[in-house]
Amino acid sequence: MKNPRPVSPAQSNPSRTRFRRIHAIPHFHFDLEWWKTEPGYARDVADIMDAAMDMLDAYPEFTFVLDQATAIKPWWDARPEKREALRAHIRAGRVECVGGTWAAPDENIPTGEALIRNFLAGRAFFENELGARVNTAWEIDEFGHPAQMPQIFSGCGFSQFVFARGVPMNRHADHPADFVWTAPDGSGILTHWLSAHYTGLVPLFSPLINRYLFIRELRARMALQAGQAQSDNMFLPLGTDFQVPDTQWLDFISEWNGSETAKMQLSLPDRYFRDLRAAAGDALPRIAGEFNPLLTGCYESREKIKRGCRATQHAILEAEKLSAICHASGWIPWPAKKFRIAWDNILKNDFHDTICGTGTDAVYRDSLKRYDEAMELTGGIRDRALGAIARRAPVTGKGCNVLVFNSLNHEREETVGTPLDTKT
């Protein structure tokens, strides 16, 4: 684009605009791995976090959103001198931790238990390390959302939900952006749909060109969302994948507010939902059902990942149950460190780009290594627990004794095969 003509914020108002307040929410979307591997993206996040901390220190009005424990933990571990400053910004209500996941998982492929563990592990990190309570489930890049997610979100302690993908294209024009999403059990969660996606006002060019593009994009968003929003509050994401925060946003907001009736303010999801509740109350529509299917090819690609997912997630639950029996009986110590490492590998592989097979070959190879380590650890834990049980099992009769253990919660009759040494 050459020499764009500057556009005044007062020009080209969309005919249905009725917003009074625009919540501009700075964020960056984090991928654990995708076209880079985990270490490469961790280095990118370090630059983003350092820049965000500088802006938080320099500009009292600046706010920032953090999601996923695996996004923050490498920086957190490497910058102990920055920890208290980040905690202070969180306490002051200028930084909000959202998502509450260890690594933002696909919601369709993992087992239900692993999905819940992902939320519990992420929330524990944010609460115990950063002192942050996570209210907002933030699944902005996942490839679809099952109908039971409102129940899972509510059970894991979330009170609101933000997503981008899943509304059918033929429903975009008339689907509400704000609603209560209800699960089959009747539980519901206050929800905002990012109908124009999670990327917003990305400063790619010079300030002059960016100003023109920002105005054009914001006008288009306002026109689209005027027919979808359920109040006079607008949710505007600032940023995209691995977006370094930029002071151009502050300059643009100041200029916009000088001539517009819809005032823009740097904000956070909690603030948006607070204003939405105050404005709409119980009048929000209630919507049930799933936001699926979407990008269905991801359920077939990299099939070894899918098999590894099921094998490791069943194996670790069996190992946990057997170990719980033995530990409660005082027969073995609880193998906390091994379980922690195994779950870390499993939950990282549940990350939506990893388990859906959209990453590079290097990412694929790394994911298989994680599954190998998880299976080795859980297999050793299981064998130790079974050994402790076997040593205490009553033995009757003569000859070679064979112990058969049923790890399910109901009686079974099966044909069991085992090799025997006939010489002993």
C-alpha positions in Angstrom: 0.0 0.0 0.0 1.5 3.4 -1.1 0.7 6.7 0.6 -2.7 5.8 2.0 -5.0 8.7 2.5 -5.5 9.3 6.3 -9.0 8.5 7.3 -10.7 10.4 10.1 -12.2 8.4 12.9 -15.4 10.4 12.3 -15.8 9.1 8.8 -17.8 6.0 7.6 -19.7 5.2 10.7 -21.5 1.9 10.3 -25.2 2.4 10.2 -26.0 0.0 13.1 -23.3 1.1 15.5 -24.7 1.3 19.0 -21.6 0.7 21.2 -20.9 3.0 24.1 -17.8 1.4 25.4 -15.1 -0.6 23.6 -13.0 -2.9 25.8 -9.6 -3.1 24.0 -7.9 -6.1 25.5 -4.2 -6.6 24.8 -3.1 -10.3 24.5 -0.9 -12.7 22.6 -2.0 -16.1 21.5 0.6 -18.8 22.6 1.3 -22.0 20.8 3.3 -24.5 22.8 4.6 -25.8 19.4 3.4 -25.6 15.8 5.9 -24.7 13.1 8.5 -24.1 15.8 9.2 -26.6 18.6 8.7 -25.9 22.3 12.1 -24.3 23.0 11.8 -21.9 20.0 8.5 -20.5 21.1 9.7 -20.3 24.7 12.4 -17.8 23.6 9.7 -15.8 21.7 7.6 -15.6 24.9 10.5 -14.3 26.9 10.7 -11.2 24.6 7.0 -10.7 24.8 6.9 -10.9 28.5 9.8 -8.5 29.0 8.1 -6.0 26.7 4.8 -6.3 28.4 6.4 -5.8 31.8 8.2 -2.7 30.5 4.8 -1.3 29.2 3.1 -2.1 32.5 5.7 -0.2 34.4 5.7 2.8 32.0 2.0 3.2 31.3 -0.4 3.0 34.2 -3.4 2.5 31.9 -1.9 -0.5 30.1 -3.4 -3.9 30.7 -2.4 -7.4 29.6 -3.8 -10.9 29.3 -1.8 -14.1 30.0 -3.0 -17.6 29.2 -1.6 -21.1 29.6 0.8 -22.1 32.3 3.3 -23.5 29.7 3.4 -20.0 28.1 4.5 -18.3 31.3 6.5 -20.9 33.2 9.8 -20.8 31.2 9.9 -17.0 31.6 8.8 -17.3 35.2 11.6 -19.7 36.0 14.2 -17.7 34.2 13.2 -14.3 35.6 12.9 -14.6 39.4 13.6 -10.9 39.8 10.4 -10.1 37.8 8.0 -12.3 39.8 6.9 -9.9 42.5 6.4 -7.1 40.0 4.1 -9.4 37.9 2.2 -10.4 41.1 1.8 -6.7 41.9 0.3 -6.0 38.5 -2.1 -8.9 39.0 -3.2 -7.7 42.4 -3.7 -4.2 41.0 -6.1 -5.6 38.3 -3.9 -4.7 35.4 -3.0 -8.2 34.3 -5.5 -11.0 34.1 -4.7 -14.7 33.8 -7.2 -16.5 31.7 -7.6 -20.0 30.2 -6.4 -21.8 33.3 -4.9 -24.6 31.2 -1.5 -26.3 31.4 -1.4 -26.2 27.6 -4.5 -25.1 25.7 -6.0 -28.5 24.7 -8.1 -29.8 21.9 -11.5 -30.5 23.6 -12.6 -33.4 21.4 -9.7 -35.9 21.3 -8.4 -36.2 24.9 -10.2 -38.2 27.5 -12.5 -36.3 29.8 -10.1 -37.0 32.8 -7.1 -35.5 30.9 -9.1 -32.5 29.9 -10.1 -31.8 33.5 -6.5 -32.4 34.7 -5.3 -29.8 32.1 -7.6 -27.2 33.7 -6.7 -28.1 37.3 -2.9 -28.1 36.6 -3.1 -24.7 34.9 -5.3 -23.1 37.5 -3.0 -24.5 40.3 0.1 -22.8 38.6 -1.6 -19.5 38.2 -3.0 -19.5 41.8 0.0 -20.9 43.6 2.8 -19.2 41.7 1.3 -16.0 40.4 -1.4 -15.5 43.1 -4.0 -15.2 40.3 -7.6 -16.5 40.4 -8.7 -17.6 36.9 -12.3 -16.7 36.1 -12.2 -16.8 32.3 -12.0 -20.0 30.3 -10.1 -18.8 27.2 -10.2 -21.3 24.3 -9.7 -19.0 21.4 -7.9 -21.2 18.9 -9.3 -24.7 19.6 -10.9 -26.6 16.7 -14.4 -27.0 18.1 -16.2 -27.3 21.5 -18.3 -30.3 22.7 -21.7 -29.7 24.2 -20.6 -30.7 27.7 -17.9 -28.0 28.1 -20.1 -25.6 30.1 -20.4 -28.3 32.8 -16.7 -28.9 32.8 -15.9 -25.2 32.8 -18.2 -24.6 35.7 -17.0 -27.7 37.6 -13.4 -26.5 37.2 -14.2 -23.1 38.7 -14.7 -20.8 35.7 -17.5 -18.3 35.6 -17.1 -17.1 31.9 -15.9 -18.3 28.6 -14.3 -16.8 25.4 -14.0 -18.7 22.2 -13.5 -17.9 18.5 -14.0 -21.1 16.4 -17.1 -23.2 16.0 -20.1 -21.2 15.0 -21.2 -22.3 11.5 -20.5 -19.8 8.7 -24.1 -19.7 7.7 -25.0 -18.5 11.2 -22.4 -15.8 11.6 -24.7 -12.9 10.7 -27.4 -13.7 13.3 -25.6 -15.7 16.0 -25.4 -13.7 19.3 -21.9 -12.8 20.4 -22.9 -12.8 24.1 -25.0 -15.7 25.5 -25.2 -18.3 28.2 -24.0 -21.6 26.9 -25.8 -24.5 28.6 -24.7 -28.2 29.0 -27.0 -31.2 28.9 -27.1 -31.3 32.7 -28.5 -27.7 32.7 -25.4 -25.9 33.9 -24.4 -22.8 32.0 -21.6 -20.4 31.6 -21.6 -16.8 30.4 -20.0 -16.8 27.0 -18.5 -14.4 24.5 -17.9 -15.4 20.9 -15.1 -13.6 19.1 -17.0 -13.4 15.8 -14.2 -11.5 14.0 -11.6 -13.9 15.6 -8.9 -13.3 18.2 -6.6 -11.2 16.0 -7.1 -7.5 16.3 -5.4 -4.2 15.4 -2.0 -5.8 14.7 0.7 -3.1 14.1 2.4 -4.6 11.1 3.5 -1.4 9.3 4.5 2.3 9.9 2.3 4.3 12.4 0.6 6.1 9.5 -0.4 3.0 7.6 -1.3 1.2 10.9 -3.6 4.1 11.8 -5.5 3.8 8.5 -5.7 0.0 8.9 -6.8 0.2 12.5 -9.7 2.5 11.6 -10.8 0.4 8.7 -10.7 -2.8 10.8 -12.4 -1.3 13.7 -15.2 0.0 11.5 -15.7 -3.4 10.0 -15.8 -5.1 13.4 -18.3 -2.6 14.8 -20.6 -3.1 11.8 -20.4 -6.9 12.2 -20.8 -7.0 15.9 -23.6 -4.4 16.1 -26.0 -7.1 15.1 -24.5 -9.7 17.4 -23.7 -7.9 20.7 -26.3 -8.1 23.5 -25.2 -4.8 25.1 -23.5 -1.5 24.3 -20.1 -3.0 25.3 -17.8 -4.2 22.6 -15.0 -6.8 23.0 -11.9 -5.8 20.9 -8.8 -8.1 21.1 -5.5 -6.3 20.5 -2.8 -8.7 19.2 -2.4 -12.0 17.6 -0.1 -15.1 17.8 3.1 -14.1 19.7 2.2 -10.4 19.5 4.7 -8.1 21.2 2.7 -5.3 22.8 3.0 -2.0 21.1 2.7 1.7 22.2 0.9 2.4 18.9 -2.3 1.0 20.5 -2.1 3.7 23.2 -1.7 6.5 20.6 -4.6 5.2 18.5 -6.9 4.9 21.5 -6.2 8.5 22.5 -6.9 9.8 19.0 -10.0 7.7 18.7 -11.5 8.9 21.9 -10.9 12.5 20.9 -13.7 12.3 18.3 -15.8 9.2 18.9 -18.9 8.6 21.0 -18.0 4.9 21.5 -15.1 5.4 23.9 -12.3 2.9 23.9 -10.4 1.8 27.0 -7.7 -0.7 27.7 -9.4 -3.4 29.5 -9.5 -7.1 30.5 -12.0 -10.0 30.0 -13.2 -9.7 33.7 -14.1 -6.0 33.1 -15.9 -6.8 29.9 -18.0 -9.5 31.6 -18.7 -7.3 34.6 -20.1 -4.6 32.3 -22.0 -7.2 30.2 -23.7 -8.6 33.3 -24.6 -5.2 34.5 -26.1 -4.2 31.1 -27.8 -7.4 30.0 -28.5 -9.2 33.3 -30.8 -12.2 32.8 -31.9 -11.1 29.3 -29.0 -12.9 27.6 -30.1 -15.8 25.3 -29.4 -19.4 26.4 -27.9 -21.7 23.8 -27.3 -25.4 24.0 -25.4 -27.8 21.9 -21.9 -28.2 20.5 -19.8 -25.9 18.4 -18.6 -28.7 16.2 -17.4 -30.1 13.8 -14.6 -28.0 12.6 -11.4 -28.8 10.6 -12.3 -32.4 10.7 -9.1 -33.5 9.0 -7.2 -33.0 12.2 -8.9 -36.1 13.6 -7.1 -38.3 11.1 -3.6 -36.7 10.7 -0.6 -38.0 12.6 -2.4 -41.1 13.7 0.4 -42.3 16.1 -0.4 -39.2 18.2 -4.0 -40.3 18.5 -3.1 -43.8 19.6 -0.5 -42.5 22.0 -3.1 -40.2 23.5 -5.4 -43.0 24.3 -2.7 -45.5 25.4 -1.0 -43.1 27.9 -4.1 -41.6 29.3 -5.6 -45.0 30.1 -2.3 -46.3 31.4 -1.7 -43.4 33.8 -5.1 -43.6 35.3 -4.7 -47.3 35.9 -1.3 -46.6 37.5 -2.8 -44.0 39.7 -5.6 -46.2 40.9 -3.2 -49.1 41.7 -0.8 -46.8 43.4 -3.6 -45.2 45.5 -4.6 -48.6 46.8 -1.0 -49.5 47.8 -0.2 -46.0 49.2 -3.3 -46.0 51.3 -2.4 -49.4 52.6 1.1 -48.2 53.5 2.8 -50.5 51.1 4.6 -48.0 48.8 5.3 -44.2 48.9 3.4 -42.1 46.5 5.5 -41.6 43.3 4.6 -37.9 43.0 7.6 -36.8 40.9 7.1 -39.6 38.3 3.4 -38.9 38.0 4.1 -35.1 37.6 6.6 -35.8 34.7 4.2 -38.2 33.1 1.2 -35.9 33.3 3.4 -33.0 32.0 4.2 -35.0 28.9 0.6 -36.1 28.4 -0.9 -32.7 28.9 1.6 -31.0 26.6 0.7 -33.5 23.9 -3.0 -32.6 24.3 -2.2 -29.1 23.1 -4.5 -28.4 20.2 -1.9 -28.1 17.5 0.0 -31.1 18.7 -2.7 -33.7 19.2 -4.5 -32.5 16.1 -1.4 -33.1 14.0 -1.0 -29.6 12.5 2.6 -29.2 13.6 5.8 -29.8 11.7 7.6 -33.1 11.6 9.9 -32.0 14.4 6.9 -31.3 16.6 5.5 -34.7 15.7 8.8 -36.5 16.7 8.9 -34.6 20.0 5.3 -35.6 20.8 6.1 -39.3 20.3 9.1 -39.0 22.6 6.8 -37.5 25.3 4.5 -40.5 24.9 7.4 -42.9 25.2 8.6 -41.3 28.4 5.0 -41.2 29.8 4.5 -44.9 29.0 7.9 -45.9 30.5 7.1 -44.0 33.8 3.5 -45.2 34.2 4.5 -48.8 33.3 7.1 -48.8 36.0 4.7 -47.3 38.5 2.0 -49.8 37.7 4.4 -52.8 37.9 5.7 -51.6 41.3 2.1 -51.4 42.6 1.1 -54.7 41.2 4.2 -56.3 42.8 3.2 -54.9 46.2 -0.2 -56.3 45.8 1.1 -59.7 44.5 3.4 -60.1 47.5 0.4 -59.8 49.8 -2.1 -61.9 47.8 -3.2 -65.2 49.4 -1.6 -68.2 47.6 -3.3 -71.6 47.6 -2.4 -74.9 45.8 0.8 -76.3 44.5 2.8 -75.5 41.4 3.3 -72.1 39.6 1.1 -69.4 41.0 -0.5 -66.9 38.6 -2.0 -63.6 39.8 -4.6 -62.0 37.6 -5.6 -58.5 38.6 -8.8 -56.8 37.3 -8.3 -53.0 37.3 -11.9 -52.2 36.3 -14.6 -51.5 38.8 -16.8 -54.5 38.0 -16.3 -58.3 37.8 -15.1 -59.8 34.6 -14.7 -63.2 33.0 -11.9 -63.3 30.4 -9.5 -65.8 28.8 -6.1 -65.1 30.2 -2.9 -66.2 28.6 0.5 -66.3 30.3 3.9 -67.9 29.4 4.9 -70.7 31.8 8.3 -72.4 32.3 7.5 -76.1 32.3 10.9 -77.0 33.6 10.3 -75.4 37.0 
